[in-house]
Amino acid sequence: MLRGARQRECRDSVGGGAGRAGYSPHSGRHRAGTAIYQALKAADEVAAALQAHLIEEHKADPERAAAQSTFTNSLKLLRQARERLGQGLRAVEAGTIAESDQISLRNQ
């Protein structure tokens, strides 16, 4: 475990130190929230693409009451994952971050 000056030096090198010019705890939290948002959103987009692939290419039945198969089980897992990703996005207040999101297909 790092202690003292070395610990502060490492923290400062990754952008988390108060000694950095222009740093404020609020802007650090905003950057962290934006980074979390981007990661959650990317994971959700991958899950959405996988769902579409299973439905279109493997003819997986998207109905929740569909007979079980490898593909419908995968769809169920992806649906659950996307629900959790949505909870995470809401927790980081994705609505306010998304307003400035330049890469969203929803903005086009």
HUGI-V643442 format. One record per helix or strand. SS is the DSSP state (a for helix, b for strand). FROM is the first residue (numbers start at 1). TO is the last residue. If there is no record, write none. Layout:
BEGIN
SS;FROM;TO / SS;FROM;TO
END
This chain:
BEGIN
a;4;13 / a;25;57 / a;70;91 / a;94;98 / a;105;107
END
